[in-house]
Amino acid sequence: MAIKASDNFKIYQNPNGPSIGTLTRKVIEKDGLYFKDIDGTGEVTKVNDWRVPAGERAAAYADTLTVEEKIGQLFISDWRMGKYVPKLQPTADGRISEPKLDESGTLDEARFVGKTIFGEQDLPGTSELIKEWFSRHLILRANPTPDEMADWLNQLQAVAEKCEHFVPVSVASNSRNEFAEPVFGMNDASGVFAAWPGTMGIAAAVKGDGMHIVDEFSDCIRRSWNAAGLRKGYMYMVDTMTDPRWQRSYGTFGEDIDLICEIADRMIPIIQGSEEGVTKDGVALTMKHFPGGGARENGFDPHYAAGQWNVYQTPGSLEKYHLPGFQVAVDKNAASIMPYYAKPAKEKSAVQVINGEEMEFKPYGFAYNKPFIDGLLRKKMGFKGYINSDTGIVHNMNWGVEMLDHPERIGFAVNNAGVDVISGLFDNEYGMEAYNRGKNDYYDTHEVPEGFTKEELVLTDEAINRAVTRTMTEMFELGMFENPYRDAKVAVEVASTQSDWDKAMDAHRKSVTLLKNDNVLPLTADKLVDKKIYAEAFHKRAERAEYLTKELKELLKDVTLVDDPAQADYAILMLSPSSGEYFSATKGYLELDICEGKVVADVDDKCRPMESTHEETTLTGANRIPEIAEAVHANGGKVIANVNVVLAWLLGNVEPYVDALTLGYDTYPSATLDVYFGRFAPVGKLPITMPKNDDVLAVNKDGVCISPNDVPGYDKDLYMPDSMKDENGKAYAYRDAIGNYYEMNFGLSY
């Protein structure tokens, strides 16, 4: 029976120094102090001496490790947890791959041949990956309990200890502390750690009640993640939402640049542990997506070819609207920054001037783009951490470098642009090939692709050492070399801290944004005497709507419910629209209307509108909303609706029919009902501007939107035609029946 690391690791406590945690690694005692034998020398070398600064230790270790060991650390990819692997998985060749648990019951040791959107690989079992491939960067996408997460992470470290050279396994995860439907690559897990509303909901709550919410949120993340041994987060987005059709809008803090900066300013030091960077009880952050993913071209996402461009139509927009959040991340010593997939569009953009100098727009994805990574981020903005690419740049989302082969893309990203970790697949073989090409005269017999040089395309010892030194510096600073182990019981206790869940629930209530209230809310006890309520939840997927309606009715079990809106005194409608697919292009522009069977234009291969059409539905049953409202109103009743905001929805098919309207942002339905029934007075304020209608999103025959994609909603009127503006000079924001504009910072209360 293999030793279960969680039950057997030992701790050696240094007086006024770090604890040393080990299962099988030798511990050196010298001068009354304990040191882990990290480099296998058995001596208190610079690498093993925790009194030496982390950067010096990392640089010394980079000189010690073999080329193969270092190349293994250039890549990060998804990895499977044993018991959380589906029982049957079809492989690329049609076979069935089943998990094979190690004797501890923790790690999956099965070979897996599989294909994802990021590429196809033949992968070994976990122990072989760590021992033979020397892979040290993994992504966790499963949603285990805190104790099982700690057990798995501990077991990974136990395997790493058996290597001649010990380098801990650094596991990254996307955010796990928001309440939302899991989305691959964004919020992979939810509900195990205390769950706040979505990030736009946090922004709405902060606008209404203050920055202490960010402090509480950040402190909870640091404690719960660290307790389980999860030490790196692919979070958070400091992108400014400027194009309302961008699929990832829901992961931002909205369009308020000052608020984004203030949140980053407070969040980064709390989660990482200090103003200076990560600490031994902190969690390293990878802020994304540099230089700002909001500047989309009419919403097209760079996961697919149509969205491969960042477009800056407006002079000064890059510096004014998109870089400020990243400058705060740099100033607060964020451990890592993730460039976006996209590439800058020179032909479609106005000249962008940064610090008085014109920004060079080379047509390469930002992870390949030296002017942006080395020139702008490092030299001009002063970034000192490491660069972690977005997932899939070598195989799929390799915009601008399609003419390069896989080894060349790796060399170009690491050696030329300055990327330190490439996310996607474990491309060790391609990395070694990129290294060997710099040593074996490969380009004497192979043509260098036009527009590139040999020196840009190979991996050099200098570039590899630089990359590995940066990532190992983080692990030294986190204390992972000294003690990567965590107590599984403590992980459960910390994740179960009631005050964290209470504060999260409080943030949910504070995120609810009241936009309209025609003397309806709150539904106090006196208003409910002998009254009947019709309740229904709507979703794009009918089966999901059925489930959500059942949940809603359970929450309303203490009131009198009816199944016929014509019998209701009040109707409560919970609307959760959804638009587009995350990893594939839509036939047209991402639909923001809350609609069912709406006929819209197709787009051509240059993303311009066509004469041909297709139908879009963002909310199944949306056409019934006016019917329900008419029936309730005929009975003298009132209609109350909540719209879940993951995109900047057009509200014209909802607001005119309802008497009270709220917005949530992956907010608990129970929190919304607390507002409805007067148990909590709403304070939330809009973190974004809700567009008026299709006219303000119209795209002309050349593919140019009438409201610039690179400017946030609160400033779009500066660029809108005067002919579209009303008597108050406003064109872009939605205006309701009583004259309120649903623009950033708007929100009513009782």
C-alpha positions in Angstrom: 0.0 0.0 0.0 1.5 3.3 -1.0 2.0 5.9 1.7 -0.7 8.5 1.8 1.2 11.7 2.0 -1.5 13.6 4.0 -1.2 11.1 6.9 2.6 10.7 7.0 4.4 14.0 6.2 6.6 15.4 9.0 7.1 18.9 10.0 10.4 20.3 11.4 9.9 23.7 13.0 12.8 26.2 12.8 13.0 28.8 15.6 12.2 32.1 13.9 12.3 30.5 10.5 10.1 28.4 8.1 8.7 25.0 8.9 10.2 22.2 6.9 7.6 19.7 5.6 8.8 16.4 4.1 7.7 12.8 3.5 10.8 11.2 2.2 13.2 14.1 1.4 16.3 14.4 3.6 16.4 17.1 6.2 19.7 18.6 7.1 20.4 19.8 10.6 23.0 22.5 11.0 23.7 25.1 13.7 20.4 24.2 15.4 18.4 24.8 12.1 16.6 22.6 9.7 17.1 22.7 5.9 15.5 20.5 3.2 17.9 18.8 0.8 16.3 20.3 -2.3 19.1 19.9 -4.7 20.2 16.4 -3.6 23.7 17.5 -2.4 23.1 16.8 1.2 24.7 20.1 2.0 23.4 23.6 3.0 24.0 25.0 -0.4 22.6 28.3 -1.7 19.6 26.4 -3.1 18.9 24.7 0.2 19.4 27.6 2.5 16.1 29.4 3.3 18.1 32.4 4.6 19.2 33.3 1.0 16.8 35.5 -1.0 14.4 33.6 -3.2 15.6 35.0 -6.5 19.2 34.0 -5.7 18.1 30.5 -4.8 16.1 30.1 -7.9 19.0 31.3 -10.2 21.4 28.9 -8.5 19.0 26.0 -8.9 18.4 26.9 -12.6 22.2 26.4 -13.0 21.9 23.0 -11.3 18.9 21.5 -13.1 19.3 19.6 -16.4 18.0 21.0 -19.7 15.3 18.4 -19.7 14.2 19.3 -16.2 14.0 22.9 -17.1 12.1 22.4 -20.3 9.6 20.4 -18.4 8.8 23.5 -16.4 8.1 25.7 -19.4 4.6 24.2 -19.9 1.4 24.1 -17.9 -1.7 22.0 -18.7 -4.9 20.5 -17.3 -4.4 17.5 -15.1 -6.8 14.9 -13.8 -7.7 14.0 -10.3 -8.1 10.2 -9.7 -11.6 9.8 -8.3 -12.8 12.9 -10.2 -12.0 11.5 -13.6 -15.1 10.3 -15.4 -15.3 6.5 -15.4 -15.3 6.2 -19.2 -13.5 8.6 -21.5 -13.3 8.1 -25.3 -9.8 8.6 -26.5 -8.7 10.1 -29.8 -8.7 6.7 -31.5 -12.0 5.6 -30.1 -10.7 3.5 -27.2 -12.0 3.8 -23.7 -9.6 5.2 -21.1 -10.4 4.5 -17.4 -8.8 6.0 -14.4 -6.3 3.9 -12.6 -5.8 5.0 -9.0 -2.5 4.6 -7.3 -2.3 2.6 -4.0 -3.0 5.7 -2.0 -6.3 6.1 -3.8 -5.3 9.6 -4.8 -3.5 9.9 -8.1 -4.6 8.7 -11.5 -1.8 6.5 -13.0 -3.6 5.6 -16.2 -2.3 6.5 -19.6 -4.6 8.9 -21.4 -4.8 9.7 -25.1 -7.2 12.5 -25.6 -8.1 15.6 -27.6 -9.3 19.0 -26.4 -9.8 22.3 -28.1 -6.1 23.0 -27.3 -4.8 19.9 -29.1 -4.2 16.2 -28.8 -1.8 14.3 -26.6 -0.7 10.9 -25.4 -0.2 11.4 -21.7 1.3 9.1 -19.0 0.1 8.5 -15.5 0.6 11.1 -12.9 3.8 9.7 -11.3 5.5 9.3 -14.7 4.5 12.9 -15.6 6.2 14.2 -12.5 9.2 11.9 -12.4 10.1 11.3 -16.1 8.6 14.4 -17.8 9.5 16.6 -14.9 6.3 18.6 -15.4 5.8 20.9 -12.5 2.9 23.2 -13.6 -0.6 21.7 -13.6 -4.1 23.2 -13.9 -6.9 21.8 -11.7 -10.4 22.0 -13.2 -12.2 19.5 -11.0 -14.3 20.6 -8.0 -13.2 18.4 -5.1 -13.9 18.8 -1.5 -11.2 20.7 0.4 -9.8 17.6 2.1 -9.6 15.6 -1.1 -8.0 18.6 -2.8 -5.4 18.7 -0.1 -4.8 15.0 -0.3 -4.3 15.1 -4.0 -1.9 18.1 -3.8 0.0 16.5 -1.0 0.4 13.3 -3.0 1.8 15.2 -6.0 4.4 16.8 -3.7 5.3 13.3 -2.3 6.0 12.0 -5.8 8.1 15.1 -6.7 10.2 14.5 -3.5 11.4 11.2 -5.0 13.2 13.0 -7.9 16.9 13.6 -7.7 16.2 17.3 -7.8 13.1 18.4 -5.8 10.9 21.0 -7.4 7.4 21.2 -6.0 4.3 20.9 -8.2 2.6 24.2 -8.7 -1.1 23.7 -9.4 -3.1 26.6 -10.7 -6.9 27.1 -10.9 -9.3 29.5 -12.2 -11.5 31.2 -9.6 -13.5 29.1 -7.2 -15.1 31.7 -4.9 -18.0 32.9 -7.1 -21.4 31.4 -7.5 -21.9 30.7 -11.2 -22.5 28.0 -13.7 -19.1 26.5 -14.3 -17.5 27.7 -17.5 -14.3 25.9 -18.8 -11.4 28.2 -18.5 -13.1 30.9 -16.4 -14.9 29.7 -13.3 -14.1 26.0 -13.3 -15.5 25.2 -9.9 -17.9 26.7 -7.4 -19.6 25.9 -4.1 -16.8 24.2 -2.2 -15.2 27.5 -0.9 -17.4 30.3 0.3 -19.1 31.6 -2.9 -19.5 35.3 -3.6 -21.6 36.7 -6.5 -19.9 37.0 -9.9 -17.2 39.6 -10.2 -19.6 42.2 -11.7 -21.8 41.5 -8.7 -18.8 42.3 -6.4 -18.4 45.5 -8.3 -22.1 46.3 -7.9 -22.0 45.6 -4.2 -18.8 47.6 -3.7 -20.3 50.6 -5.5 -23.2 50.4 -3.1 -21.5 49.6 0.2 -17.7 50.0 0.0 -14.4 48.4 -0.6 -14.5 46.3 2.6 -16.3 43.7 0.5 -13.2 43.3 -1.6 -11.1 43.0 1.6 -13.3 40.2 2.9 -13.5 38.4 -0.4 -9.7 38.5 -0.9 -8.9 37.4 2.7 -11.3 34.4 2.3 -9.6 33.4 -0.9 -6.1 33.5 0.6 -7.0 31.5 3.7 -9.1 28.9 2.0 -6.8 28.2 -1.0 -3.7 28.2 1.1 -5.2 25.8 3.7 -5.8 23.3 0.9 -2.4 23.8 -0.7 -3.7 25.5 -3.8 -1.2 28.3 -4.3 -1.8 29.8 -7.7 -4.9 31.5 -9.2 -5.6 32.3 -12.8 -7.4 35.4 -11.6 -8.6 38.1 -11.6 -9.5 40.0 -14.8 -8.6 43.7 -14.8 -9.8 44.0 -18.3 -12.1 46.9 -18.8 -15.4 46.0 -20.4 -15.7 48.2 -23.4 -17.3 46.0 -26.1 -20.7 44.8 -24.7 -20.7 41.8 -26.9 -17.6 40.3 -25.4 -18.4 36.8 -24.1 -16.2 37.2 -21.1 -17.7 40.4 -19.8 -19.1 38.5 -16.8 -15.6 37.8 -15.6 -14.7 41.5 -15.4 -15.4 44.0 -12.7 -17.3 46.1 -15.3 -16.4 49.3 -17.1 -15.5 51.6 -14.3 -11.7 52.0 -14.7 -11.2 53.8 -11.3 -13.1 51.0 -9.6 -11.1 48.3 -11.4 -7.9 49.9 -10.3 -9.1 50.3 -6.7 -10.2 46.7 -6.5 -6.9 45.5 -7.9 -5.0 47.8 -5.5 -6.8 46.2 -2.5 -7.2 42.6 -3.7 -3.6 41.8 -4.9 -1.7 42.4 -1.7 -4.4 40.7 0.4 -4.5 37.5 -1.6 -0.8 37.3 -2.3 0.1 38.2 1.3 1.9 41.6 1.0 2.4 44.8 -1.1 5.8 43.4 -2.1 4.5 40.1 -3.6 3.7 36.6 -2.5 4.4 35.3 1.0 4.5 31.9 2.6 0.8 32.0 3.4 -0.3 33.8 0.3 -1.7 32.7 -3.1 0.0 33.9 -6.3 -2.2 35.7 -8.8 -2.0 35.7 -12.5 -3.8 38.9 -13.6 -5.4 38.8 -17.1 -5.7 39.4 -20.0 -2.9 41.9 -21.0 -3.2 44.5 -22.6 -7.0 44.2 -22.0 -9.4 41.9 -23.7 -12.3 44.3 -23.8 -11.2 45.9 -27.1 -12.9 43.2 -29.2 -14.1 43.7 -32.7 -17.9 43.6 -32.3 -17.6 41.0 -29.6 -15.8 38.2 -31.5 -13.7 36.2 -29.0 -10.1 35.3 -29.9 -10.7 31.7 -29.0 -11.8 31.5 -32.6 -10.4 33.1 -35.8 -13.1 35.8 -36.2 -12.0 37.4 -32.9 -8.2 37.3 -33.4 -7.9 41.1 -33.5 -7.8 43.8 -30.8 -9.1 46.9 -32.4 -8.5 50.4 -31.0 -10.6 52.7 -33.2 -10.3 55.6 -30.8 -7.1 57.7 -30.3 -5.7 57.2 -26.8 -8.1 54.4 -25.9 -5.3 51.8 -25.1 -3.6 54.0 -22.5 -6.8 55.6 -21.1 -9.2 52.7 -20.9 -7.3 49.4 -21.1 -3.9 49.7 -19.4 -4.7 51.3 -16.0 -5.8 48.1 -14.2 -2.6 46.3 -15.4 -0.5 49.2 -14.2 -1.9 48.7 -10.7 -1.2 45.0 -11.0 2.4 45.8 -11.8 2.7 48.4 -9.0 1.3 45.9 -6.5 3.7 43.2 -7.6 1.3 40.7 -9.1 3.2 37.4 -9.4 2.2 36.8 -13.0 0.4 38.4 -16.0 -1.4 36.5 -18.7 -1.4 38.0 -22.2 -4.5 37.6 -24.3 -4.7 35.4 -27.5 -5.5 38.4 -29.7 -3.2 40.5 -31.8 -3.3 44.3 -32.4 -5.0 45.5 -35.6 -2.9 48.3 -37.0 -5.0 48.8 -40.1 -8.2 49.1 -38.1 -6.9 51.1 -35.2 -6.0 54.8 -34.5 -2.5 55.5 -33.5 -2.0 54.7 -29.8 0.5 56.7 -27.9 1.9 55.4 -24.6 4.0 57.7 -22.4 4.5 60.0 -25.4 5.6 57.3 -27.8 3.7 55.6 -30.6 2.9 52.0 -29.7 4.3 49.5 -32.3 1.6 47.2 -33.6 3.2 44.0 -34.8 0.6 41.4 -36.1 1.3 38.7 -33.5 -0.8 37.4 -30.7 0.1 39.2 -27.5 2.0 36.2 -26.0 4.3 36.4 -29.1 4.4 40.2 -29.2 7.7 41.6 -28.0 6.8 45.2 -28.3 3.8 44.6 -25.9 5.4 42.1 -23.5 9.0 43.2 -23.3 8.7 46.8 -24.5 5.4 47.9 -22.9 4.8 45.7 -20.0 8.3 45.2 -18.7 10.3 48.3 -19.8 7.6 51.0 -19.7 5.2 49.7 -17.1 7.9 48.1 -14.9 6.6 44.5 -14.5 9.0 42.2 -12.6 7.0 39.0 -12.4 6.6 36.2 -15.0 4.5 35.8 -18.1 2.0 32.9 -18.3 0.5 32.6 -21.7 -3.2 31.9 -22.2 -4.1 28.3 -22.9 -3.6 26.9 -26.4 -1.3 29.4 -28.1 1.0 26.8 -29.6 -1.6 24.6 -31.2 -4.8 26.4 -31.8 -5.0 30.1 -30.9 -1.6 31.0 -32.5 -2.8 34.1 -34.2 -0.1 35.8 -36.3 2.4 33.0 -36.2 0.5 30.3 -38.1 3.4 30.0 -40.5 5.7 28.8 -37.7 5.9 25.1 -36.7 5.3 24.1 -33.1 9.0 24.3 -31.9 9.3 27.7 -33.6 6.2 29.0 -31.8 7.6 27.9 -28.5 11.0 29.5 -29.2 9.4 32.7 -30.5 7.2 33.1 -27.4 9.9 32.2 -24.8 13.1 33.5 -26.4 11.8 36.5 -28.3 8.7 37.8 -26.6 9.6 36.8 -23.0 7.0 34.3 -22.1 8.0 32.1 -19.1 5.2 29.5 -18.9 3.2 28.3 -21.9 -0.3 27.1 -21.2 -2.0 24.4 -23.3 -0.3 21.1 -23.6 2.8 19.4 -22.1 4.9 20.2 -25.2 8.3 19.0 -23.7 9.3 17.3 -27.0 8.6 20.4 -29.1 10.5 22.5 -26.5 13.5 20.2 -26.7 13.4 20.4 -30.4 13.4 24.2 -30.2 16.4 24.0 -28.0 18.3 21.5 -30.1 17.7 23.6 -33.3 19.9 26.2 -31.7 22.7 23.7 -31.2 22.6 21.4 -34.3 22.6 23.7 -37.3 19.0 22.9 -38.1 18.6 26.1 -40.1 21.5 25.3 -42.3 19.3 22.9 -44.1 15.9 24.3 -43.2 14.6 27.6 -44.4 13.9 30.3 -41.7 10.3 31.5 -42.2 10.1 34.8 -43.9 10.0 37.8 -41.5 11.8 35.9 -38.7 15.4 35.2 -37.7 16.9 32.0 -36.4 17.7 33.7 -33.1 14.1 34.5 -32.5 12.9 30.9 -33.1 15.2 28.7 -31.0 15.3 28.2 -27.3 18.5 29.3 -25.7 20.0 28.4 -22.4 19.7 32.0 -21.3 16.0 32.1 -22.1 15.2 28.8 -20.4 17.2 29.8 -17.3 15.4 33.1 -17.2 11.9 31.5 -17.4 12.6 28.8 -14.9 14.3 31.2 -12.5 11.2 33.4 -12.5 8.7 30.6 -11.8 10.9 28.9 -9.2 11.4 32.3 -7.5 7.6 32.4 -6.9 7.7 28.9 -5.4 10.6 29.8 -3.1 8.7 32.9 -2.0 5.6 30.9 -1.4 7.6 28.5 0.9 6.7 25.6 -1.3 10.2 24.2 -1.5 10.4 24.2 2.4 6.9 22.9 3.0 4.3 22.2 0.3 2.2 20.0 2.5 -1.2 21.0 4.1 -3.4 19.3 6.7 -6.5 18.1 5.0 -8.6 18.5 8.2 -7.5 22.1 8.5 -8.5 22.6 4.8 -12.0 21.5 5.6 -12.2 23.7 8.7 -11.0 26.8 6.9 -13.4 26.3 3.9 -16.2 25.8 6.4 -15.6 29.1 8.3 -19.1 30.4 8.8 -18.2 34.0 8.8 -16.8 33.7 5.3 -20.1 32.2 4.1 -22.0 34.9 5.9 -20.0 37.7 4.4 -20.4 36.1 0.9 -24.2 36.0 1.4 -24.1 39.6 2.5 -22.3 40.5 -0.7 -24.9 38.7 -2.7 -27.7 40.8 -1.1 -25.7 44.0 -1.7 -25.1 43.1 -5.4 -28.8 43.2 -6.2 -29.4 46.3 -8.3 -32.9 47.8 -8.3 -33.5 49.7 -11.5 -37.3 50.2 -11.5 -39.9 50.2 -8.8 -43.4 51.4 -9.5 -44.6 51.3 -5.9 -44.3 47.5 -5.7 -41.3 46.6 -3.6 -40.7 45.7 -0.9 -43.4 43.0 -0.6 -43.9 43.5 3.1 -46.2 41.3 5.1 -49.1 43.8 4.8 -48.9 43.7 1.0 -49.1 39.9 1.0 -52.2 39.4 3.0 -54.5 37.1 1.0 -52.3 37.6 -2.1 -51.2 35.0 -4.6 -47.9 34.8 -6.4 -47.0 33.3 -9.8 -43.3 32.3 -9.9 -41.3 31.1 -12.9 -37.6 31.0 -13.8 -36.5 31.3 -17.4 -33.2 30.1 -19.0 -31.9 29.5 -22.5 -32.1 25.8 -21.9 -35.6 24.7 -21.1 -34.5 21.8 -18.8 -32.5 24.3 -16.8 -35.4 26.6 -16.6 -37.6 23.8 -15.2 -35.0 23.0 -12.5 -34.6 26.7 -11.6 -38.4 27.1 -11.4 -38.6 24.2 -9.0 -35.8 25.8 -6.8 -37.6 29.2 -6.9 -40.9 27.8 -5.8 -39.1 26.0 -2.9 -37.7 29.3 -1.8 -41.3 30.8 -1.9 -42.9 27.9 0.0 -44.1 30.3 2.7 -46.3 32.3 0.3 -49.4 31.3 -1.6 -48.3 30.2 -5.2 -50.5 29.8 -8.2 -49.8 28.1 -11.5 -51.9 30.5 -13.6 -50.6 34.1 -13.9 -54.2 35.3 -14.5 -54.9 34.4 -10.8 -51.8 36.1 -9.4 -51.6 39.4 -7.5 -47.8 39.3 -8.1 -45.6 37.6 -10.6 -41.9 36.9 -9.8 -39.9 36.2 -13.0 -36.2 35.2 -12.7 -34.6 35.6 -16.1 -31.2 34.0 -16.9 -30.4 34.7 -20.6 -27.4 33.3 -22.4 -25.8 34.1 -25.7 -23.3 32.4 -27.9 -20.8 29.6 -27.3 -17.6 30.2 -25.5 -15.2 28.4 -27.9 -16.9 28.7 -31.2 -18.1 31.6 -33.3 -21.7 32.4 -33.7 -23.3 32.8 -37.2 -23.7 36.5 -36.5 -22.8 39.0 -33.8 -23.3 37.9 -30.2 -27.0 38.6 -29.5 -27.7 40.9 -26.5 -31.4 41.1 -26.9 -33.5 39.1 -24.5 -35.3 37.3 -27.2 -36.7 34.0 -28.6 -36.5 33.2 -32.3 -35.2 36.6 -33.3 -34.1 36.9 -37.0 -30.6 38.5 -37.2 -28.0 38.9 -39.9 -25.2 36.4 -40.6 -21.7 37.7 -40.9 -19.1 37.0 -43.6 -15.5 35.8 -43.1 -14.4 39.4 -42.5 -17.1 39.8 -39.8 -19.3 42.1 -41.8 -23.1 41.8 -41.8 -24.7 39.9 -44.7 -28.1 39.8 -46.3 -28.7 36.2 -45.2 -30.1 35.6 -41.7 -30.6 33.1 -38.9 -32.6 32.9 -35.7 -31.2 33.6 -32.2 -32.7 32.7 -28.8 -31.1 34.0 -25.6 -34.0 33.1 -23.4 -36.4 30.3 -24.1 -39.9 31.5 -23.3 -39.0 35.2 -23.7 -42.0 35.7 -25.9 -44.3 34.7 -23.1 -43.2 37.6 -20.8 -45.6 40.1 -22.3 -48.4 37.5 -22.1 -47.7 36.8 -18.4 -47.6 40.5 -17.7 -50.8 41.2 -19.5 -52.5 38.4 -17.5 -51.2 39.6 -14.2 -52.1 43.3 -14.9 -55.6 42.3 -16.0 -56.0 40.9 -12.5 -54.8 44.1 -11.0 -51.5 42.6 -10.1 -47.8 43.6 -10.5 -44.9 42.0 -12.2 -41.4 41.8 -10.7 -38.5 40.6 -12.8 -34.8 39.9 -12.2 -32.3 39.6 -15.0 -29.0 37.8 -14.5 -26.3 40.0 -16.0 -23.5 38.1 -17.6 -23.6 40.4 -20.6 -24.9 43.9 -21.1 -28.4 42.8 -22.1 -30.9 44.9 -24.1 -33.8 45.2 -21.7 -36.5 46.5 -24.2 -38.3 43.1 -24.2 -38.5 43.1 -20.4 -38.6 46.5 -18.7 -41.7 47.9 -20.4 -43.8 44.9 -19.2 -42.7 44.8 -15.5 -43.5 47.0 -12.6 -40.2 46.3 -10.7 -36.9 45.3 -12.2 -33.7 44.2 -10.6 -30.4 42.9 -11.9 -28.3 40.1 -10.4 -24.8 39.0 -11.4 -24.7 35.3 -10.6 -26.4 36.3 -7.4 -28.1 33.8 -5.2 -31.9 33.8 -5.9 -32.5 33.7 -2.1 -30.5 37.0 -1.9 -32.7 38.6 -4.5 -35.8 37.4 -2.7 -34.5 39.0 0.5 -34.6 42.3 -1.3 -38.0 41.6 -2.7 -39.6 40.8 0.6 -38.0 43.7 2.5 -35.5 41.7 4.5 -32.8 43.8 2.9 -32.9 47.2 1.3 -31.1 47.2 -2.1 -27.8 49.1 -2.4 -26.2 47.7 -5.6 -25.2 50.1 -8.4 -24.7 49.3 -12.0 -21.0 48.4 -12.8 -21.7 48.8 -16.5 -24.0 50.7 -18.9 -26.9 48.8 -20.4 -27.2 49.6 -24.1 -30.4 51.2 -25.4 -31.2 48.9 -28.3 -29.8 47.3 -31.5 -29.4 50.7 -33.1 -26.5 51.7 -30.7 -24.8 48.4 -31.5 -25.3 48.5 -35.3 -22.4 47.5 -37.5 -22.1 49.0 -40.9 -21.2 47.3 -44.2 -17.5 47.7 -43.4 -17.8 46.0 -40.1 -17.5 49.1 -37.9 -19.8 49.5 -34.9 -21.6 52.8 -34.5 -20.5 52.8 -30.8 -16.7 52.3 -30.6 -15.7 48.9 -29.2 -12.7 50.2 -27.3 -14.6 52.8 -25.2 -16.5 52.0 -22.1 -20.3 52.6 -22.0 -20.1 55.7 -19.9 -18.0 57.5 -22.6 -19.6 56.1 -25.7 -21.9 59.1 -26.1 -18.7 61.1 -26.9 -18.5 59.3 -30.2 -22.2 58.7 -31.0 -23.9 60.7 -33.9 -25.7 63.7 -32.6 -28.8 62.5 -34.6 -29.1 59.6 -32.1 -28.9 61.7 -29.0 -32.0 62.7 -26.9 -32.7 66.1 -25.3 -30.1 65.3 -22.6 -27.4 64.5 -25.1 -27.6 60.8 -24.4 -27.8 58.1 -27.1 -26.2 54.9 -25.8 -27.8 54.0 -22.4 -31.2 52.4 -22.0 -33.9 54.7 -20.8 -36.9 53.3 -19.0 -40.5 54.4 -19.1 -40.1 56.9 -16.3 -36.9 58.5 -17.8 -34.2 56.8 -15.8 -31.0 55.9 -17.7 -29.6 52.5 -16.9 -26.0 53.7 -17.0 -23.0 53.0 -14.8 -23.6 53.9 -11.1 -27.4 53.9 -11.4 -29.4 52.0 -8.8 -32.4 52.7 -6.6 -33.1 51.8 -3.0 -36.2 51.8 -0.7 
